[in-house]
Amino acid sequence: MAEIVINTGLHGFVMLDSVVEVSTSHIAGARSFSDVPFYIGLESLAQLGAYHIRYLTGFTRHVFLIKIIHCSFPAGKGVDGEYFLSGNLLSQSDSSFHCRLKMEKENKTFMEGEFLFAAVDYDHNFQSERLRHHYTKVFSCLHRDIKPD
């Protein structure tokens, strides 16, 4: 039987190099890319937004992307070089968070959109003992500009 192998060429799944600032309404980070498809940049924005929500909830809830409300980026372009990523919390309820996320290169917007995230209590599927520790550790490393394991 023939085998199909899919390899993204990525090492690890953290798509952020650092978190340079974070507050209750804003987060900013950085990422260096080496000629990757646009969706890797999109994933980086989603991760930045999710880490912002985790920070806002004190890492006490599981956070995931529900919907990309809209996002614009240049057609047919890959992502290459150093990018500044930022996010602003637009609104929130007990369990949903609406954010505007943006990726810039050399002070020009490359990708920008509105994203909707959810935060749910940890349970048997999303185990607090494992996930809370993992996300807290990764965020701490990113915020101190240390590569997470």
Secondary structure, DSSP 8 states (H G I E B T S, - for coil): ----------SSS---SEEEEE-SSEEEEEEEEEEE-HHHHHHHHHHHHHHHHHHHTTT-EEEEEEEEEEEE--TT--EEEEEEEEEEEEEE-SSEEEEEEEEEETTEEEEEEEEEEEEEE--SSS-HHHHHHHHHHHHHHHHTT----
